[in-house]
Amino acid sequence: MFEAAKSILSMRGVFLDVATGRGVERKNCEMIQSQRLRRMVRYAYENVEMYRNKYDAAGIKPEDIRSIADIHKLPIVTKDDLRSNYPGGILSRRFRERDCSVVSTTGTTGEPVKVFNRKYKASDMVLAAPLAFMLLPRLAAVMKAEGIGRRTLAIVAVDQDCVTYSSLRELMRAPGFIRGSLDIVNSLDEPEAHIRALQQYDPHILVSYPGVLRNVITSARRAGLPLPQPKLLVIGGELLDDNTRKAISDTFKGKLVEHYGATEVGAVALGCPQEGRLHIMSMLSVLEVVRDGKPMPPGVPGNAVVTALWNMATPMIRYSGLDDVLVLGDEECSCGSRLPVIRVIQGRTVDSFILPDGELIHPGRLIFALANLPEIAYYQVIQEEVNMVRVLIVEAGGGDGGTPSPFVEGGPLWSVIVTRFKELLGDDVHVAIDLVDDIPRLPGSRFYPVVRSLVNKPSACLKPL
């Protein structure tokens, strides 16, 4: 308990920095990161079978890691490492499974990845209370100045394995003066259900994913329905590409705050409302931008590698499974925070399409190639091979049985779609359009990915720019 209290007190600076905009010296962040990294590496080596095996195979001992500058000596941990060692090989011997919760990725692009998080008890609130009461007056002042109430609607995956849902459920158990008014709606419901929830609840704060809000906006526009105007939108879980950002900003006039992270590693970076940048929460994680095994300097894109400095049940040290392409910034934010900034230029690259020359096309660009076509009820875009893309389309209204579909080869909408995809993918990629009665769902789920790539994309072939 004493160690937990020390950890919370040492994190106070970063929470204050994010919440108030006051800066902290980067050298102090690096000193604390180095201290926590040394502790985490030794702990993982002594208590987690997967790490002992990986470090022994690489000839690495905990004493070889003296500071954050030595982090590159540690081997990378992949999704396959976590899958093949689950459960016993990734759970610390200091924890029992019944004392942990299991959080899982969605698995929409492959077998889910599961990790253990410690279950927090009521006694943990005693440790967090001083920090909460220290921040609440400042946060309340900011919300009052912006006219932001506390009525919150969260449209997220309602699944016990979803870390966001689990966190919100825990928050709902907190006293009312802490949680405010909070309601949760399943993100897997149809957009029409989300629109009804928004209209009925009229939230001050909306928490969701970019893709969910994009679908809500599209459905509302088609039906001519007005949408409430939350004062604050907190979004994450997917890449917020420029087109989606514009669609959300054009529809919702409230402040837009993005958060960046993943189920396996938790929150990594938090958006700055003043600049729209993402600040790395350096006291909670170490974020590297790596390409071909080498760290990339600011301004040069590379793959995200994350070390979480907080989860002792399943330590996450140099985890590469986020599949994101990032750029580190070297500028300081005008908000006063000295925390490093990042820009996400391609997210979850496993969902991206890879072209014959190695260039990646983010799913968001493919989605917007089919925007503004009300004749489409539902669709799915599948990359079957590097030079072969198939578009499955369910026509709005089921089509007119007496009239040839505009989506058949040579038809007006067939030509529009093929032209748009050729502009994105190049003339060497063949585009096929299939009219279907329904889109295949994942086994046991109502969800289907709008964009799927069946092409393997090893990191060595990534060519993000």
C-alpha positions as CSV (number, residue, x, y, z in Angstrom):
1,M,0.0,0.0,0.0
2,F,2.9,2.3,0.8
3,E,4.4,1.7,-2.7
4,A,1.0,2.5,-4.3
5,A,0.8,5.7,-2.3
6,K,4.3,6.7,-3.5
7,S,3.4,5.9,-7.1
8,I,0.3,8.1,-6.9
9,L,2.2,11.0,-5.4
10,S,5.0,10.7,-8.0
11,M,2.3,10.8,-10.8
12,R,0.9,14.0,-9.3
13,G,3.0,16.2,-11.6
14,V,1.8,14.7,-14.8
15,F,-1.9,14.9,-13.8
16,L,-1.4,18.5,-12.9
17,D,0.4,19.2,-16.1
18,V,-2.4,17.7,-18.2
19,A,-5.2,19.2,-16.2
20,T,-3.8,22.7,-15.6
21,G,-1.3,23.2,-18.4
22,R,1.5,23.9,-16.1
23,G,4.8,22.5,-17.4
24,V,7.2,20.1,-15.8
25,E,10.9,19.7,-16.8
26,R,11.5,16.9,-19.3
27,K,14.6,15.9,-17.5
28,N,12.4,15.2,-14.4
29,C,10.1,13.1,-16.5
30,E,13.0,11.1,-17.9
31,M,14.4,10.6,-14.4
32,I,11.1,9.2,-13.1
33,Q,10.6,7.2,-16.3
34,S,14.1,5.6,-15.8
35,Q,13.3,4.8,-12.1
36,R,10.0,3.1,-13.1
37,L,11.5,1.3,-16.0
38,R,14.2,-0.2,-13.9
39,R,11.7,-1.4,-11.4
40,M,9.3,-2.7,-14.1
41,V,12.0,-4.7,-15.9
42,R,13.3,-6.3,-12.7
43,Y,9.8,-7.1,-11.6
44,A,8.9,-8.6,-15.0
45,Y,12.1,-10.7,-15.1
46,E,11.5,-12.1,-11.6
47,N,7.8,-12.7,-11.8
48,V,6.6,-13.2,-15.4
49,E,7.6,-16.3,-17.3
50,M,7.4,-14.7,-20.8
51,Y,9.8,-11.9,-19.9
52,R,12.3,-14.1,-18.2
53,N,12.4,-16.4,-21.3
54,K,12.7,-13.5,-23.7
55,Y,15.4,-11.6,-21.7
56,D,17.4,-14.8,-21.2
57,A,17.2,-15.6,-24.9
58,A,18.4,-12.1,-25.7
59,G,21.2,-12.2,-23.0
60,I,19.6,-9.3,-21.1
61,K,19.7,-8.9,-17.3
62,P,17.7,-6.3,-15.3
63,E,20.9,-4.6,-14.2
64,D,21.7,-3.9,-17.9
65,I,18.8,-1.3,-17.9
66,R,20.1,1.7,-16.0
67,S,18.0,4.5,-17.6
68,I,15.4,5.2,-20.2
69,A,18.3,5.4,-22.7
70,D,18.8,1.7,-22.4
71,I,15.3,0.7,-23.3
72,H,16.3,-0.2,-26.9
73,K,18.3,-3.1,-25.5
74,L,15.1,-4.9,-24.5
75,P,13.4,-7.2,-27.0
76,I,10.1,-6.3,-28.6
77,V,6.9,-7.9,-27.3
78,T,4.4,-8.7,-30.1
79,K,0.7,-9.8,-30.2
80,D,1.8,-13.3,-30.9
81,D,4.0,-13.3,-27.8
82,L,1.0,-12.4,-25.7
83,R,-1.3,-14.9,-27.4
84,S,1.1,-17.9,-27.2
85,N,1.9,-17.3,-23.5
86,Y,-1.6,-16.6,-22.3
87,P,-2.7,-17.1,-19.6
88,G,0.0,-18.4,-17.2
89,G,3.0,-17.1,-19.1
90,I,1.9,-13.4,-19.0
91,L,0.4,-13.3,-15.5
92,S,2.7,-12.2,-12.7
93,R,3.2,-14.9,-10.1
94,R,2.4,-12.3,-7.5
95,F,-1.2,-12.2,-8.7
96,R,-4.0,-14.8,-8.8
97,E,-6.3,-14.9,-11.8
98,R,-9.4,-14.2,-9.6
99,D,-7.8,-11.0,-8.3
100,C,-7.5,-9.7,-11.9
101,S,-9.8,-8.6,-14.7
102,V,-9.1,-9.8,-18.2
103,V,-9.3,-7.1,-20.9
104,S,-9.3,-8.1,-24.6
105,T,-8.9,-6.5,-28.0
106,T,-11.9,-6.8,-30.3
107,G,-10.3,-9.3,-32.6
108,T,-12.0,-7.8,-35.6
109,T,-8.7,-8.2,-37.6
110,G,-7.5,-11.4,-36.1
111,E,-7.4,-13.5,-32.9
112,P,-8.1,-11.3,-29.8
113,V,-5.2,-10.4,-27.5
114,K,-6.0,-10.7,-23.8
115,V,-4.1,-9.3,-20.8
116,F,-4.6,-9.2,-17.1
117,N,-5.3,-6.0,-15.1
118,R,-5.4,-5.8,-11.3
119,K,-8.9,-5.4,-9.9
120,Y,-9.1,-2.3,-7.9
121,K,-10.7,-2.4,-4.5
122,A,-12.6,0.2,-2.5
123,S,-9.5,0.8,-0.4
124,D,-7.7,2.1,-3.5
125,M,-10.1,5.0,-3.5
126,V,-8.5,6.1,-0.2
127,L,-5.1,6.4,-1.9
128,A,-6.5,8.3,-4.9
129,A,-8.7,10.6,-2.9
130,P,-6.1,13.2,-2.1
131,L,-5.2,13.5,-5.8
132,A,-8.9,13.6,-6.8
133,F,-9.7,16.3,-4.4
134,M,-6.7,18.3,-5.5
135,L,-7.8,18.2,-9.1
136,L,-11.6,18.5,-8.7
137,P,-11.6,22.3,-7.9
138,R,-9.4,23.0,-11.0
139,L,-11.4,20.7,-13.3
140,A,-14.7,22.2,-12.0
141,A,-13.4,25.7,-12.7
142,V,-12.5,24.8,-16.2
143,M,-15.9,23.1,-16.9
144,K,-17.7,26.1,-15.4
145,A,-15.7,28.6,-17.5
146,E,-16.6,26.6,-20.6
147,G,-20.2,26.1,-19.6
148,I,-19.7,22.3,-19.5
149,G,-22.1,20.3,-17.3
150,R,-21.6,16.8,-16.1
151,R,-24.3,14.9,-17.9
152,T,-22.3,12.3,-19.8
153,L,-23.3,9.8,-22.5
154,A,-20.7,7.1,-23.4
155,I,-21.3,5.1,-26.7
156,V,-18.7,2.3,-26.3
157,A,-18.4,-1.4,-26.6
158,V,-20.5,-3.0,-23.8
159,D,-18.3,-5.9,-23.0
160,Q,-16.7,-6.9,-19.8
161,D,-13.4,-7.4,-21.7
162,C,-13.5,-3.8,-23.0
163,V,-11.3,-1.7,-20.7
164,T,-13.3,1.5,-21.5
165,Y,-16.5,-0.1,-20.5
166,S,-15.0,-1.7,-17.4
167,S,-13.6,1.7,-16.3
168,L,-17.0,3.4,-16.9
169,R,-18.8,0.7,-14.9
170,E,-16.4,1.3,-12.0
171,L,-17.0,5.0,-12.3
172,M,-20.8,4.4,-12.1
173,R,-20.2,2.9,-8.6
174,A,-18.5,6.1,-7.4
175,P,-20.5,8.7,-5.4
176,G,-22.7,10.9,-7.4
177,F,-20.7,14.1,-6.7
178,I,-17.7,12.4,-8.4
179,R,-19.3,10.6,-11.4
180,G,-22.0,13.1,-12.2
181,S,-24.8,11.8,-14.4
182,L,-23.5,9.0,-16.7
183,D,-25.3,6.7,-19.1
184,I,-23.7,4.0,-21.4
185,V,-25.0,2.8,-24.8
186,N,-23.6,-0.1,-26.7
187,S,-21.5,1.1,-29.7
188,L,-22.6,-2.1,-31.6
189,D,-26.2,-0.9,-31.7
190,E,-27.4,0.6,-35.0
191,P,-26.7,4.3,-35.6
192,E,-30.4,5.0,-35.3
193,A,-30.3,3.8,-31.7
194,H,-27.4,6.1,-31.0
195,I,-29.3,9.1,-32.5
196,R,-32.3,8.3,-30.2
197,A,-30.0,8.1,-27.2
198,L,-28.4,11.4,-28.0
199,Q,-31.7,13.1,-28.5
200,Q,-33.2,11.6,-25.3
201,Y,-30.1,12.2,-23.1
202,D,-28.9,15.5,-24.6
203,P,-25.5,15.1,-23.0
204,H,-23.0,17.8,-22.0
205,I,-20.2,15.4,-22.5
206,L,-20.1,12.7,-25.2
207,V,-17.6,9.8,-25.1
208,S,-17.2,7.5,-28.1
209,Y,-15.2,6.3,-31.1
210,P,-14.6,8.3,-34.4
211,G,-16.2,5.6,-36.5
212,V,-19.4,5.6,-34.3
213,L,-19.8,9.3,-34.6
214,R,-19.1,9.2,-38.3
215,N,-22.0,6.7,-38.8
216,V,-24.3,8.7,-36.5
217,I,-23.6,11.9,-38.6
218,T,-24.2,10.1,-41.9
219,S,-27.4,8.5,-40.7
220,A,-28.7,11.7,-39.2
221,R,-28.0,13.6,-42.4
222,R,-29.8,11.0,-44.5
223,A,-32.9,11.1,-42.3
224,G,-32.8,14.9,-41.8
225,L,-32.6,14.5,-38.0
226,P,-31.1,17.2,-35.8
227,L,-28.4,16.2,-33.3
228,P,-27.8,17.6,-29.8
229,Q,-24.7,19.7,-29.2
230,P,-22.5,18.4,-26.4
231,K,-20.0,21.0,-25.1
232,L,-17.2,18.4,-24.9
233,L,-16.5,15.3,-27.1
234,V,-13.9,12.8,-25.8
235,I,-13.0,10.4,-28.6
236,G,-10.4,7.6,-29.1
237,G,-10.0,3.9,-29.8
238,E,-9.5,4.5,-33.5
239,L,-7.5,6.9,-35.7
240,L,-9.1,10.3,-36.0
241,D,-8.2,11.0,-39.6
242,D,-8.6,14.5,-41.2
243,N,-11.9,13.7,-43.0
244,T,-13.5,12.2,-39.9
245,R,-12.3,15.1,-37.8
246,K,-13.8,17.6,-40.2
247,A,-17.2,15.7,-40.3
248,I,-17.3,15.7,-36.5
249,S,-16.3,19.3,-36.2
250,D,-18.8,20.4,-38.8
251,T,-21.6,18.7,-37.0
252,F,-20.7,19.1,-33.3
253,K,-19.5,22.5,-32.2
254,G,-18.2,21.5,-28.8
255,K,-14.6,21.1,-27.8
256,L,-13.0,18.0,-29.3
257,V,-10.5,16.1,-27.1
258,E,-8.8,13.0,-28.5
259,H,-7.1,10.3,-26.4
260,Y,-4.7,7.8,-27.8
261,G,-4.0,4.3,-26.4
262,A,-5.1,0.7,-26.7
263,T,-6.7,-2.0,-24.6
264,E,-3.4,-3.7,-23.9
265,V,-1.5,-0.6,-22.6
266,G,-4.2,1.8,-21.5
267,A,-4.1,5.5,-22.2
268,V,-0.8,6.7,-23.7
269,A,-1.5,10.3,-24.9
270,L,-4.2,12.9,-24.3
271,G,-5.4,15.6,-26.6
272,C,-4.9,19.3,-25.9
273,P,-8.1,21.3,-26.4
274,Q,-6.0,24.4,-27.2
275,E,-3.9,23.0,-30.0
276,G,-5.5,19.6,-31.0
277,R,-2.1,17.9,-30.4
278,L,-1.6,14.7,-28.4
279,H,0.5,15.0,-25.3
280,I,2.3,11.8,-24.2
281,M,1.5,11.0,-20.6
282,S,5.1,10.3,-19.8
283,M,4.7,9.3,-16.2
284,L,2.4,6.5,-17.2
285,S,4.1,5.2,-20.3
286,V,7.1,5.3,-22.6
287,L,6.3,5.8,-26.2
288,E,8.9,5.0,-28.8
289,V,8.7,5.7,-32.6
290,V,10.8,2.9,-34.2
291,R,11.6,1.8,-37.7
292,D,13.7,-1.2,-38.7
293,G,14.6,-1.6,-35.0
294,K,16.0,2.0,-34.7
295,P,14.5,4.9,-32.9
296,M,13.2,7.7,-35.2
297,P,14.0,11.4,-34.4
298,P,11.2,14.0,-34.3
299,G,9.5,14.6,-37.6
300,V,10.3,11.1,-39.0
301,P,7.5,8.5,-39.1
302,G,7.9,5.1,-37.5
303,N,5.9,2.3,-35.7
304,A,4.6,2.8,-32.2
305,V,6.3,0.8,-29.4
306,V,4.8,1.3,-25.9
307,T,5.9,0.5,-22.4
308,A,3.2,0.9,-19.7
309,L,4.7,1.9,-16.4
310,W,1.7,0.9,-14.2
311,N,0.3,-2.6,-14.9
312,M,2.0,-5.1,-12.6
313,A,-0.4,-8.0,-13.4
314,T,0.7,-8.3,-17.0
315,P,3.6,-5.9,-17.6
316,M,3.7,-4.4,-21.0
317,I,7.3,-3.6,-21.9
318,R,8.2,-2.5,-25.5
319,Y,4.9,-3.7,-27.0
320,S,4.6,-3.3,-30.7
321,G,1.0,-4.6,-31.2
322,L,-0.7,-1.2,-31.6
323,D,0.1,-1.3,-35.4
324,D,0.2,2.5,-35.6
325,V,2.5,4.8,-37.5
326,L,3.4,7.9,-35.5
327,V,5.6,11.1,-35.7
328,L,7.2,12.6,-32.7
329,G,7.0,16.4,-32.4
330,D,9.9,18.6,-31.2
331,E,7.8,21.7,-30.6
332,E,6.3,22.9,-27.3
333,C,2.6,23.4,-27.1
334,S,1.2,26.8,-26.4
335,C,-0.8,25.5,-23.6
336,G,2.4,25.5,-21.4
337,S,2.7,21.7,-21.1
338,R,6.2,20.4,-21.7
339,L,5.1,16.9,-22.2
340,P,6.2,15.5,-25.6
341,V,3.7,15.7,-28.4
342,I,2.9,13.1,-31.1
343,R,0.9,13.0,-34.4
344,V,-0.8,9.8,-35.5
345,I,-0.5,9.6,-39.3
346,Q,-1.7,6.1,-39.8
347,G,-3.6,4.1,-37.2
348,R,-4.0,0.3,-36.7
349,T,-2.1,-0.4,-39.9
350,V,-3.4,-4.0,-39.8
351,D,-6.6,-2.5,-41.2
352,S,-4.9,-0.4,-43.8
353,F,-4.6,-1.5,-47.4
354,I,-1.0,-2.0,-48.7
355,L,-0.3,-1.1,-52.3
356,P,2.1,-3.0,-54.6
357,D,4.9,-0.4,-53.8
358,G,4.5,-0.8,-50.0
359,E,2.5,2.4,-49.4
360,L,-0.3,2.1,-46.8
361,I,-3.8,3.5,-47.4
362,H,-5.7,4.2,-44.1
363,P,-9.2,2.7,-43.9
364,G,-10.7,6.2,-43.3
365,R,-9.7,7.3,-46.8
366,L,-11.5,4.2,-48.3
367,I,-14.6,4.9,-46.2
368,F,-14.8,8.4,-47.5
369,A,-14.5,7.2,-51.0
370,L,-18.0,5.8,-50.5
371,A,-19.4,8.9,-48.8
372,N,-22.4,10.8,-50.0
373,L,-23.9,7.8,-51.8
374,P,-27.4,7.5,-50.3
375,E,-28.1,4.5,-52.6
376,I,-25.9,2.4,-50.3
377,A,-27.5,1.0,-47.2
378,Y,-24.4,-0.9,-46.0
379,Y,-21.1,-1.9,-47.4
380,Q,-17.8,-3.6,-46.8
381,V,-14.5,-3.1,-48.6
382,I,-12.1,-6.1,-48.6
383,Q,-8.5,-6.2,-49.9
384,E,-8.2,-9.8,-51.0
385,E,-4.8,-9.4,-52.6
386,V,-2.3,-6.6,-53.0
387,N,-3.8,-5.8,-56.4
388,M,-7.4,-7.0,-55.8
389,V,-10.2,-5.1,-53.9
390,R,-13.8,-6.3,-53.5
391,V,-16.6,-4.0,-52.4
392,L,-19.8,-5.6,-51.0
393,I,-22.9,-3.4,-51.2
394,V,-26.4,-3.7,-49.8
395,E,-28.6,-1.3,-51.8
396,A,-30.8,1.1,-49.9
397,G,-34.4,0.0,-50.2
398,G,-33.3,-3.3,-51.6
399,G,-33.1,-2.0,-55.2
400,D,-35.8,-1.7,-57.8
401,G,-36.4,-5.1,-59.2
402,G,-37.6,-3.7,-62.6
403,T,-34.6,-1.5,-63.2
404,P,-30.9,-2.5,-63.6
405,S,-28.9,-1.6,-60.5
406,P,-26.7,1.5,-60.9
407,F,-24.0,-0.6,-59.2
408,V,-23.7,-3.2,-61.9
409,E,-20.6,-3.1,-64.1
410,G,-20.8,-0.1,-66.4
411,G,-23.6,1.6,-64.4
412,P,-23.3,5.2,-63.2
413,L,-22.5,4.4,-59.5
414,W,-20.3,1.5,-60.5
415,S,-18.2,4.0,-62.5
416,V,-18.2,6.5,-59.6
417,I,-16.9,4.0,-57.1
418,V,-14.3,2.4,-59.4
419,T,-13.0,5.9,-60.3
420,R,-12.7,7.0,-56.7
421,F,-10.9,3.8,-55.7
422,K,-8.6,3.9,-58.7
423,E,-7.6,7.4,-57.6
424,L,-6.7,6.1,-54.2
425,L,-5.2,2.8,-55.0
426,G,-3.8,3.2,-58.6
427,D,-4.7,1.7,-61.9
428,D,-2.9,-1.5,-61.2
429,V,-5.5,-2.5,-58.5
430,H,-8.6,-4.3,-59.8
431,V,-11.8,-3.2,-58.1
432,A,-14.8,-5.6,-58.1
433,I,-18.3,-4.6,-56.8
434,D,-20.7,-7.3,-55.6
435,L,-24.4,-6.7,-54.7
436,V,-25.3,-8.7,-51.6
437,D,-28.4,-9.1,-49.4
438,D,-26.4,-8.7,-46.2
439,I,-22.8,-8.2,-44.9
440,P,-21.2,-11.2,-43.2
441,R,-20.8,-10.7,-39.5
442,L,-18.0,-12.0,-37.3
443,P,-19.0,-15.3,-35.5
444,G,-21.2,-14.6,-32.6
445,S,-21.4,-10.8,-33.2
446,R,-23.6,-8.3,-34.9
447,F,-20.5,-6.3,-35.7
448,Y,-18.7,-6.4,-39.1
449,P,-15.6,-4.4,-40.0
450,V,-16.4,-1.8,-42.7
451,V,-12.8,-2.2,-44.1
452,R,-10.9,-5.5,-44.0
453,S,-7.4,-6.3,-45.4
454,L,-6.6,-10.0,-45.8
455,V,-3.0,-9.1,-46.9
456,N,-0.2,-9.6,-44.4
457,K,1.7,-6.4,-43.7
458,P,5.0,-7.2,-42.0
459,S,6.6,-4.1,-40.4
460,A,9.6,-4.4,-42.7
461,C,7.5,-3.5,-45.8
462,L,5.7,-0.5,-44.3
463,K,6.2,2.6,-46.4
464,P,4.0,5.2,-44.6
465,L,5.2,8.2,-46.6
